[in-house]
Amino acid sequence: MSASRFVTYFILVLLTLLSAGPVLGQQAGGAVTTGDQIAADRYIAGGSVQVSEEVEGDAVVAGGVINVSNSVSGDVLAAGGIVTVSADTGDDVRAAGGSVTIVGNVGNDVTAAGGLVNIDAGSTVGGNAWLAGRMVNVAGTVNRDLSASGGQVIVTGTIGGNVDVRADSIEIEPGAVIKGTLTYTAPQEAVLHDGAIVEGAVNRREFDPGDIETWGEAFSGTLKFYLSLALSAMVLFLVCPRSSARLLQPLKDAPFKSLGFGILVFFASPLIALALLISVLGIPLGLIVLMGYIVALVGGLLIAMIWTGGLVFRLLGQKPEASKWMRALSIIAAAAVLLIIDLIPVVGGLAFFALILLGFGALTLHGYGSEQA
C-alpha cells in the first residue's frame, strides 16, 4: 500500500470522531433572490434565499434564512436556520430548521421539525400534519390528522381528524376545534380552555419520561450527524484531493456497478469475518477483516457524501470541480438535502442505506482495480 493511500485511509478513520455547523449551494451563494416564473423543479441554496417566482414543479431549498413567498405547484423541501413558507403549495411541505413557519395553504401533508414550528392562523393543510419541536403552535386548519411531539404543544386552530400528542405540556386554546379524538402523553393533564371543542374522546396515555425526549433528541442527533458527516467529508477532500478524486471515480463511471458491489460486500464481509473468528487459526485474520469492514463503511460513507455533493451541484447547474471550496460548498448542500430526505418515513432510511452501499462499493472497486493494476 502506497504512503498516500495509507494516509487517506487513516484520515477516513480519524474523521469519524469529528463533529460540527449554517446550511449553504441550479443557484448558490450568499444571498439568492429568484424572480421569473419557472416551469420546472427549482433547486436553490445560499445564506439567504428568497423564492419569489412561481414554481411549476418542486422547490428544494437550503439556506440560513429561507422564504418561499410565491406558489409552488409541487412539493417544498426546505432546510435552514429560519424557514418560512408564506405562499401556497400544491402538494407536500417537508421542512427542518431552527424555526419553521407555514403561512400559506398546503395541498397535501406537512412534515416539519425545528425549535419553533408554527402553522399560522389562516393557513390550511389539506392532508395530515406531523410536527415536532421545542414549541409547536397550530393556529391554522389541518383537514385530516395531527401528530405533534415536543416541549410545548398549543392548538388554537381546527383539526379535521384525530390529534395525537407527546409533549411536556399541551394546551387546547379557546376557539380550537378537534373533530376527532384527542390522545396524548404528558406528565400533566392537557389544559382544555373554555371555548375549546373536542368532538371525540379525550384519552391520556400512561406517561413515560423517555417519550418526550425521544424525538427532540433524535432530530438534534440527526442534525449533528449530518453536519459532522459533511465536515468530515470536506476535510477529507481538502486534505487529500487527489486520493479522494481517485476513490470517487468508480461512482462517476459506474454508480450502479458500485451499488451492486456494495450490496455484495456489505452482506458477505460479516459472514466471512464470522467464519474466521469461530475458527482458532483464523481469529487474527477475522479481526483484520472486521476492522477493514468498519473502516470501509465509514470511508465509503464519506466518499458517497462527496459524490452526492457533486451530483446536487450538477443538478443546480454548477460545477463542483471548479475549485476546492466549490466542492466543499457542494458537500454542505448534500448534507442539507439528505437531512430533508431523512424526514420522509422509510424513504429517508432507504436513501441513507443506499448511500452507504454506493460508497462501500466504490471503495471495493477502487481497491480491486488497484490490485489489478
QUIRAWO-V795394 format. One record per residue. N is the residue number from 0. RES is the residue in one letter. SS is DSSP state (A for helix, B for strand, O for the rest). PHI is phi in whole degrees, -180 to 180 (999 if undefined). BURIAL is I if it has 9 or more other C-alpha atoms within 8 Angstrom, else O. Layout:
# QUIRAWO-V795394
N|RES|SS|PHI|BURIAL / N|RES|SS|PHI|BURIAL
This chain:
# QUIRAWO-V795394
0|M|O|999|O / 1|S|O|-71|O / 2|A|A|-63|O / 3|S|A|-64|O / 4|R|A|-70|I / 5|F|A|-62|I / 6|V|A|-61|O / 7|T|A|-61|I / 8|Y|A|-66|I / 9|F|A|-64|O / 10|I|A|-66|I / 11|L|A|-57|I / 12|V|A|-75|I / 13|L|A|-61|O / 14|L|A|-72|I / 15|T|A|-66|I / 16|L|A|-90|O / 17|L|O|-78|I / 18|S|O|-146|I / 19|A|O|-138|O / 20|G|O|999|O / 21|P|O|999|O / 22|V|O|-69|I / 23|L|O|-111|I / 24|G|O|999|I / 25|Q|O|999|I / 26|Q|B|-134|I / 27|A|B|-153|I / 28|G|B|163|I / 29|G|B|-66|O / 30|A|B|-131|O / 31|V|B|-126|I / 32|T|B|-125|O / 33|T|O|-99|O / 34|G|O|-134|O / 35|D|O|-75|O / 36|Q|O|-65|O / 37|I|B|-118|I / 38|A|O|-96|O / 39|A|O|-167|O / 40|D|O|-65|I / 41|R|B|-124|I / 42|Y|B|-123|I / 43|I|B|-139|I / 44|A|B|-147|I / 45|G|B|176|I / 46|G|B|-64|I / 47|S|B|-132|I / 48|V|B|-126|I / 49|Q|B|-119|I / 50|V|B|-94|I / 51|S|O|-108|I / 52|E|O|-96|I / 53|E|O|-77|I / 54|V|B|-109|I / 55|E|O|-93|I / 56|G|O|163|I / 57|D|O|-95|I / 58|A|B|-121|I / 59|V|B|-112|I / 60|V|B|-131|I / 61|A|B|-135|I / 62|G|B|176|I / 63|G|B|-73|I / 64|V|B|-124|I / 65|I|B|-125|I / 66|N|B|-137|I / 67|V|B|-95|I / 68|S|O|-108|I / 69|N|O|-132|I / 70|S|O|-67|I / 71|V|B|-125|I / 72|S|O|-76|I / 73|G|O|-105|I / 74|D|O|-92|I / 75|V|B|-115|I / 76|L|B|-119|I / 77|A|B|-139|I / 78|A|B|-141|I / 79|G|B|-179|I / 80|G|B|-74|I / 81|I|B|-123|I / 82|V|B|-118|I / 83|T|B|-128|I / 84|V|B|-108|I / 85|S|O|-104|I / 86|A|O|-128|I / 87|D|O|-76|I / 88|T|B|-123|I / 89|G|O|-71|I / 90|D|O|-122|I / 91|D|O|-98|I / 92|V|B|-122|I / 93|R|B|-127|I / 94|A|B|-143|I / 95|A|B|-143|I / 96|G|B|177|I / 97|G|B|-61|I / 98|S|B|-140|I / 99|V|B|-129|I / 100|T|B|-127|I / 101|I|B|-107|I / 102|V|O|-107|I / 103|G|O|-84|I / 104|N|O|-94|I / 105|V|B|-115|I / 106|G|O|-67|I / 107|N|O|-127|I / 108|D|O|-96|I / 109|V|B|-124|I / 110|T|B|-123|I / 111|A|B|-142|I / 112|A|B|-145|I / 113|G|B|173|I / 114|G|B|-65|I / 115|L|B|-122|I / 116|V|B|-123|I / 117|N|B|-135|I / 118|I|B|-99|I / 119|D|O|-70|I / 120|A|O|-60|I / 121|G|O|94|I / 122|S|O|-90|I / 123|T|B|-132|I / 124|V|B|-105|I / 125|G|O|-69|I / 126|G|O|-116|I / 127|N|O|-95|I / 128|A|B|-129|I / 129|W|B|-116|I / 130|L|B|-127|I / 131|A|B|-151|I / 132|G|B|176|I / 133|R|B|-61|I / 134|M|B|-135|I / 135|V|B|-122|I / 136|N|B|-125|I / 137|V|B|-114|I / 138|A|O|-103|I / 139|G|O|-92|I / 140|T|B|-111|I / 141|V|B|-116|I / 142|N|O|-69|I / 143|R|O|-116|I / 144|D|O|-91|I / 145|L|B|-121|I / 146|S|B|-120|I / 147|A|B|-137|I / 148|S|B|-144|I / 149|G|B|161|I / 150|G|B|-75|I / 151|Q|B|-127|I / 152|V|B|-121|I / 153|I|B|-123|I / 154|V|B|-117|I / 155|T|O|-123|I / 156|G|O|-102|I / 157|T|B|-116|I / 158|I|B|-115|I / 159|G|O|-76|I / 160|G|O|-123|I / 161|N|O|-89|I / 162|V|B|-122|I / 163|D|B|-126|I / 164|V|B|-130|I / 165|R|B|-127|I / 166|A|B|-160|I / 167|D|B|-70|I / 168|S|B|-144|I / 169|I|B|-133|I / 170|E|B|-131|I / 171|I|B|-109|I / 172|E|O|-78|I / 173|P|O|-56|I / 174|G|O|93|I / 175|A|O|-72|I / 176|V|B|-131|I / 177|I|B|-117|I / 178|K|O|-83|I / 179|G|O|-108|I / 180|T|O|-93|I / 181|L|B|-113|I / 182|T|B|-120|I / 183|Y|B|-146|I / 184|T|B|-126|I / 185|A|O|-160|I / 186|P|O|-69|I / 187|Q|O|-137|O / 188|E|O|-64|O / 189|A|O|-64|I / 190|V|B|-94|O / 191|L|B|-105|O / 192|H|O|-73|I / 193|D|O|-59|O / 194|G|O|97|O / 195|A|O|-84|I / 196|I|B|-120|I / 197|V|B|-121|I / 198|E|O|-74|I / 199|G|O|-95|I / 200|A|O|-77|O / 201|V|B|-114|O / 202|N|B|-120|O / 203|R|B|-109|I / 204|R|O|-79|O / 205|E|O|-62|O / 206|F|O|-82|O / 207|D|O|-128|O / 208|P|A|-52|O / 209|G|A|-67|O / 210|D|A|-63|I / 211|I|A|-74|I / 212|E|A|-84|I / 213|T|A|-57|O / 214|W|A|-69|I / 215|G|A|-59|I / 216|E|A|-66|O / 217|A|A|-65|O / 218|F|A|-66|I / 219|S|A|-60|O / 220|G|A|-65|O / 221|T|A|-64|I / 222|L|A|-61|I / 223|K|A|-63|I / 224|F|A|-62|I / 225|Y|A|-69|I / 226|L|A|-66|I / 227|S|A|-64|I / 228|L|A|-63|I / 229|A|A|-63|I / 230|L|A|-63|I / 231|S|A|-63|I / 232|A|A|-65|I / 233|M|A|-63|I / 234|V|A|-64|O / 235|L|A|-58|I / 236|F|A|-68|I / 237|L|A|-70|I / 238|V|A|-80|O / 239|C|O|-127|I / 240|P|A|-63|I / 241|R|A|-70|O / 242|S|A|-63|I / 243|S|A|-62|I / 244|A|A|-62|O / 245|R|A|-66|O / 246|L|A|-67|I / 247|L|A|-77|I / 248|Q|A|-57|I / 249|P|A|-59|I / 250|L|A|-69|I / 251|K|A|-70|O / 252|D|A|-78|O / 253|A|O|-150|O / 254|P|A|-62|I / 255|F|A|-71|O / 256|K|A|-67|O / 257|S|A|-62|I / 258|L|A|-64|I / 259|G|A|-63|I / 260|F|A|-64|I / 261|G|A|-61|I / 262|I|A|-62|I / 263|L|A|-62|O / 264|V|A|-73|I / 265|F|A|-59|I / 266|F|A|-89|O / 267|A|A|-79|O / 268|S|A|-60|I / 269|P|A|-62|I / 270|L|A|-67|O / 271|I|A|-65|I / 272|A|A|-61|I / 273|L|A|-64|I / 274|A|A|-62|I / 275|L|A|-71|I / 276|L|A|-70|I / 277|I|O|-82|O / 278|S|O|-99|O / 279|V|O|-66|O / 280|L|O|-72|O / 281|G|O|-93|I / 282|I|A|-59|I / 283|P|A|-58|O / 284|L|A|-67|I / 285|G|A|-63|I / 286|L|A|-66|I / 287|I|A|-64|O / 288|V|A|-62|I / 289|L|A|-65|I / 290|M|A|-65|O / 291|G|A|-63|O / 292|Y|A|-62|I / 293|I|A|-65|O / 294|V|A|-61|I / 295|A|A|-67|I / 296|L|A|-63|I / 297|V|A|-67|I / 298|G|A|-62|I / 299|G|A|-62|I / 300|L|A|-64|I / 301|L|A|-66|I / 302|I|A|-63|I / 303|A|A|-65|I / 304|M|A|-64|I / 305|I|A|-62|I / 306|W|A|-64|I / 307|T|A|-63|I / 308|G|A|-59|I / 309|G|A|-63|I / 310|L|A|-64|O / 311|V|A|-60|I / 312|F|A|-67|I / 313|R|A|-66|I / 314|L|A|-65|I / 315|L|O|-81|I / 316|G|O|81|O / 317|Q|O|-104|I / 318|K|O|-115|I / 319|P|A|-63|I / 320|E|A|-77|O / 321|A|A|-61|O / 322|S|O|-161|O / 323|K|A|-60|I / 324|W|A|-73|O / 325|M|A|-66|I / 326|R|A|-64|I / 327|A|A|-62|I / 328|L|A|-64|I / 329|S|A|-65|I / 330|I|A|-67|I / 331|I|A|-63|I / 332|A|A|-62|I / 333|A|A|-62|I / 334|A|A|-61|I / 335|A|A|-64|I / 336|V|A|-64|I / 337|L|A|-65|I / 338|L|A|-63|I / 339|I|A|-65|I / 340|I|A|-61|I / 341|D|A|-63|I / 342|L|O|-73|I / 343|I|O|-83|I / 344|P|O|-55|O / 345|V|O|70|O / 346|V|A|-59|I / 347|G|A|-60|I / 348|G|A|-65|I / 349|L|A|-66|O / 350|A|A|-64|I / 351|F|A|-68|I / 352|F|A|-64|O / 353|A|A|-63|I / 354|L|A|-63|I / 355|I|A|-61|I / 356|L|A|-65|I / 357|L|A|-61|I / 358|G|A|-66|I / 359|F|A|-62|I / 360|G|A|-66|I / 361|A|A|-64|I / 362|L|A|-64|I / 363|T|A|-63|I / 364|L|A|-65|I / 365|H|A|-64|I / 366|G|A|-64|O / 367|Y|A|-65|O / 368|G|A|-65|O / 369|S|A|-67|O / 370|E|A|-70|O / 371|Q|A|-74|O / 372|A|O|-68|O
